[in-house]
């Protein structure tokens, strides 16, 4: 048996006719740039998460970049973000010649630790604190960061929060708010591997702020309004009409796919419980999700386990035909491109431990119980009982 990390062909087989109809409609119209499907998706997505405005972007990376630009982040400014995430979260900061300030993560959720955020803020000189233009928590792997505490700290510091919700579209946090709607802006990615994935790159920023929404619309189109009259310098961050058309189709199925991922996660937990691996400390699992019906606290963009022998386990599973991935093998403080920031090994112990131990297993909606049993059986075979 082979179990891929992700099987997009299996997903496509269930929506092929809908997708082809949507693509044909765009091809017949020949409106490939800012066609009617783009504003339709913006409204549908904003309504889905409970935001007033959605602004389509060319990628999740460009969504983050435009959000920082909308706040006026520039040379010498500081932006606080966790040391453990996909590179774009920190990369967009340095692209604006600003300086990332890293925090450690909570070991259970892999998200920004509010305690570490508080320490990072306190460690800054007052003059540097005044240059902090944003705090960017990441809802990693599909689970919300502790936004109540993060927003409280941000409010006290008078610093706006931009949520990196690239992996968490549809996650409902404690208090009933959706990921991406609690800060001044929330950023989503539609990379094909996401729960709501396009057939190429795509992203979106959501916000309740009218002025920020208007600025984002300018920024994504070279700052022009009307055409050829440029109020500000922006970029080409527009979402393609074809991507919007496909995403409108997939959005109709998203809650069903979320539920299937959550059921797969529950099945993994039961299989791992039966294996005895967790009780023996051989494998660590994601935290149990909130059972409250109105709270969808984890949408499992990834199902990430921990193993002290992660690299060897991955090699073993690969040999058995089980697809896995390491998200992420190097925390930001140890990335070569950030060496000039002065961070050292040991500065963010939980981020560094996660980088050594974390391993994502297949969790996609079409995964079968037999495939999951196969995965867990081989994880158990790698950890024979003493």
QUIWOZI-V488847 format. One record per backbone hydrogen bond with DSSP energy under -1.0 kcal/mol. CO is the residue of the C=O (numbers start at 1). NH is the residue of the N-H. E is the energy in kcal/mol with one decimal. If there is no record, write none. Layout:
BEGIN
co=CO nh=NH e=E
co=CO nh=NH e=E
END
This chain:
BEGIN
co=3 nh=323 e=-3.6
co=7 nh=11 e=-1.2
co=8 nh=12 e=-2.7
co=9 nh=13 e=-2.0
co=11 nh=14 e=-1.3
co=12 nh=15 e=-1.2
co=15 nh=19 e=-2.6
co=16 nh=20 e=-2.6
co=17 nh=21 e=-2.1
co=18 nh=22 e=-2.0
co=19 nh=23 e=-2.7
co=20 nh=24 e=-2.6
co=21 nh=25 e=-1.9
co=22 nh=26 e=-1.7
co=23 nh=27 e=-2.8
co=24 nh=28 e=-2.7
co=25 nh=29 e=-1.7
co=26 nh=30 e=-2.3
co=30 nh=32 e=-1.1
co=32 nh=241 e=-2.2
co=35 nh=38 e=-1.9
co=36 nh=40 e=-1.6
co=37 nh=41 e=-2.4
co=38 nh=42 e=-2.6
co=39 nh=43 e=-2.3
co=40 nh=44 e=-2.3
co=41 nh=45 e=-3.2
co=42 nh=46 e=-2.2
co=43 nh=47 e=-2.6
co=44 nh=48 e=-2.1
co=45 nh=49 e=-2.1
co=46 nh=50 e=-1.7
co=46 nh=51 e=-2.8
co=53 nh=207 e=-1.8
co=55 nh=205 e=-2.1
co=57 nh=203 e=-2.4
co=59 nh=63 e=-1.6
co=60 nh=64 e=-2.0
co=61 nh=65 e=-2.5
co=62 nh=66 e=-2.9
co=63 nh=67 e=-2.1
co=64 nh=68 e=-2.2
co=65 nh=69 e=-2.4
co=66 nh=70 e=-2.5
co=67 nh=71 e=-1.0
co=68 nh=73 e=-2.2
co=69 nh=72 e=-1.6
co=74 nh=77 e=-2.1
co=77 nh=99 e=-3.4
co=78 nh=133 e=-2.7
co=79 nh=101 e=-2.7
co=80 nh=136 e=-3.4
co=81 nh=103 e=-1.2
co=83 nh=332 e=-3.2
co=86 nh=89 e=-1.6
co=87 nh=90 e=-1.0
co=87 nh=91 e=-3.0
co=88 nh=92 e=-2.2
co=90 nh=94 e=-1.5
co=91 nh=95 e=-1.8
co=93 nh=98 e=-1.9
co=94 nh=97 e=-2.0
co=97 nh=76 e=-2.3
co=99 nh=79 e=-1.9
co=101 nh=81 e=-2.4
co=103 nh=83 e=-2.5
co=104 nh=113 e=-2.3
co=106 nh=110 e=-2.4
co=111 nh=106 e=-3.3
co=113 nh=117 e=-2.5
co=114 nh=118 e=-2.5
co=115 nh=119 e=-2.1
co=116 nh=120 e=-2.7
co=117 nh=121 e=-2.3
co=118 nh=122 e=-2.2
co=119 nh=123 e=-1.8
co=121 nh=124 e=-1.2
co=125 nh=129 e=-2.8
co=126 nh=130 e=-1.6
co=128 nh=131 e=-1.7
co=129 nh=132 e=-1.5
co=131 nh=78 e=-2.7
co=134 nh=80 e=-2.1
co=135 nh=162 e=-2.3
co=137 nh=164 e=-2.7
co=138 nh=140 e=-1.5
co=140 nh=143 e=-1.4
co=141 nh=301 e=-1.2
co=141 nh=302 e=-1.5
co=142 nh=299 e=-1.8
co=145 nh=147 e=-2.2
co=146 nh=150 e=-2.1
co=147 nh=151 e=-3.1
co=148 nh=152 e=-1.6
co=149 nh=153 e=-2.4
co=150 nh=154 e=-2.5
co=151 nh=155 e=-2.6
co=152 nh=156 e=-2.1
co=153 nh=157 e=-1.9
co=154 nh=159 e=-2.4
co=160 nh=135 e=-2.0
co=161 nh=184 e=-2.0
co=161 nh=185 e=-1.1
co=163 nh=165 e=-1.2
co=163 nh=187 e=-2.8
co=164 nh=139 e=-2.5
co=165 nh=168 e=-1.9
co=168 nh=171 e=-2.2
co=171 nh=179 e=-2.8
co=173 nh=176 e=-2.1
co=177 nh=173 e=-3.1
co=178 nh=181 e=-2.0
co=185 nh=163 e=-2.7
co=186 nh=206 e=-2.5
co=187 nh=165 e=-1.9
co=188 nh=204 e=-1.7
co=190 nh=198 e=-3.5
co=191 nh=194 e=-2.8
co=202 nh=190 e=-3.3
co=203 nh=57 e=-3.4
co=204 nh=188 e=-3.1
co=205 nh=55 e=-2.8
co=206 nh=186 e=-2.2
co=207 nh=53 e=-2.0
co=209 nh=213 e=-2.4
co=210 nh=214 e=-2.2
co=211 nh=215 e=-2.1
co=212 nh=216 e=-2.6
co=213 nh=217 e=-2.1
co=214 nh=218 e=-1.7
co=215 nh=219 e=-2.8
co=216 nh=220 e=-2.1
co=218 nh=221 e=-1.4
co=218 nh=223 e=-3.0
co=219 nh=235 e=-3.2
co=220 nh=237 e=-2.1
co=221 nh=224 e=-1.9
co=223 nh=231 e=-2.6
co=226 nh=229 e=-2.3
co=229 nh=225 e=-3.0
co=235 nh=222 e=-2.8
co=235 nh=237 e=-1.0
co=237 nh=58 e=-1.3
co=240 nh=244 e=-2.0
co=241 nh=245 e=-2.5
co=242 nh=246 e=-2.0
co=243 nh=247 e=-2.5
co=244 nh=248 e=-2.1
co=245 nh=249 e=-1.3
co=246 nh=250 e=-2.4
co=247 nh=251 e=-2.6
co=250 nh=253 e=-1.5
co=253 nh=257 e=-2.1
co=254 nh=258 e=-2.9
co=255 nh=259 e=-2.3
co=256 nh=260 e=-2.0
co=257 nh=261 e=-2.2
co=258 nh=262 e=-2.3
co=259 nh=263 e=-2.4
co=260 nh=264 e=-2.3
co=261 nh=265 e=-2.2
co=262 nh=266 e=-2.3
co=263 nh=267 e=-2.2
co=264 nh=268 e=-2.5
co=265 nh=269 e=-2.2
co=266 nh=270 e=-2.1
co=267 nh=271 e=-2.7
co=268 nh=272 e=-3.0
co=269 nh=273 e=-2.3
co=270 nh=274 e=-2.5
co=271 nh=275 e=-1.6
co=272 nh=276 e=-1.0
co=276 nh=280 e=-1.7
co=277 nh=282 e=-2.2
co=277 nh=283 e=-1.1
co=278 nh=281 e=-1.4
co=284 nh=306 e=-2.2
co=292 nh=295 e=-1.8
co=296 nh=172 e=-2.3
co=303 nh=361 e=-2.7
co=305 nh=359 e=-2.2
co=306 nh=284 e=-2.0
co=307 nh=310 e=-1.4
co=309 nh=313 e=-2.6
co=310 nh=314 e=-2.7
co=311 nh=315 e=-2.1
co=312 nh=316 e=-2.2
co=313 nh=317 e=-2.6
co=314 nh=318 e=-2.6
co=315 nh=319 e=-1.8
co=317 nh=322 e=-2.7
co=318 nh=321 e=-1.6
co=321 nh=3 e=-3.0
co=325 nh=360 e=-3.0
co=331 nh=334 e=-1.7
co=332 nh=335 e=-1.6
co=335 nh=338 e=-1.6
co=336 nh=339 e=-1.7
co=338 nh=341 e=-1.9
co=339 nh=342 e=-1.4
co=344 nh=347 e=-1.9
co=348 nh=352 e=-2.4
co=349 nh=353 e=-2.3
co=350 nh=354 e=-2.4
co=351 nh=355 e=-2.0
co=352 nh=356 e=-1.1
co=353 nh=357 e=-1.9
co=354 nh=358 e=-2.5
co=357 nh=307 e=-1.6
co=359 nh=305 e=-2.8
co=360 nh=325 e=-1.2
co=364 nh=367 e=-1.9
co=368 nh=372 e=-2.2
co=369 nh=373 e=-2.5
co=370 nh=374 e=-2.0
co=371 nh=375 e=-2.2
co=372 nh=376 e=-2.5
co=373 nh=377 e=-2.5
co=374 nh=378 e=-1.8
co=375 nh=379 e=-2.0
co=376 nh=380 e=-2.6
co=377 nh=381 e=-2.0
co=378 nh=382 e=-1.5
END
